[in-house]
């Protein structure tokens, strides 16, 4: 996959110019990503707009017969752990293990986690969709689902498949802009989200250390 570029769909509202500038900088000079900026669908309920945006992306990807895509929210930022080689390795290995969703980083949302390798976990759930890799096997499930406007997109996705994984150490977190169009309660304390990523990472690190101490 050394010369391969992955279709990467960025969800952005046109008026959020500071977010667009940020996210394009994240992918600048990274030729492994074939970046497409998708205008977010508007809805009075932010989660509905985000779900509709996801459906628009999946519909487009299905029409192009894509095998794997990346969906990014415009607050994604890479961590120091990111590398092209690591990303491609995780995608290849997750595909073989019949993964539907591979997350670049999560802020919690799991009760159970199992180390599959030193750099990837299976999880029973997750929070945050700022950088998610979706496989073709999962496309129709998304397209056929009737979204409940009272739920959140990450919780909905996690309920639709047991085949969820996360790269760890995380290669992605969220940049705190001080506001959110989908989760307004985060606006009161933008550092809360960053802390949740740190706490989730520490939890996974502890599980990994215990697992490899007793089962390696």
PyMOL commands that set and color helices and strands:
alter all, ss='L'
color gray80, all
select helices_A, chain A and resi 17-27+46-63+84-96+136-144+153-160+184-188+190-215
alter helices_A, ss='H'
color red, helices_A
select strands_A, chain A and resi 6-12+33-39+68-73+76-78+101-103+113-117+120-123+131-135+164-167+172-174
alter strands_A, ss='S'
color yellow, strands_A
deselect
rebuild
show_as cartoon
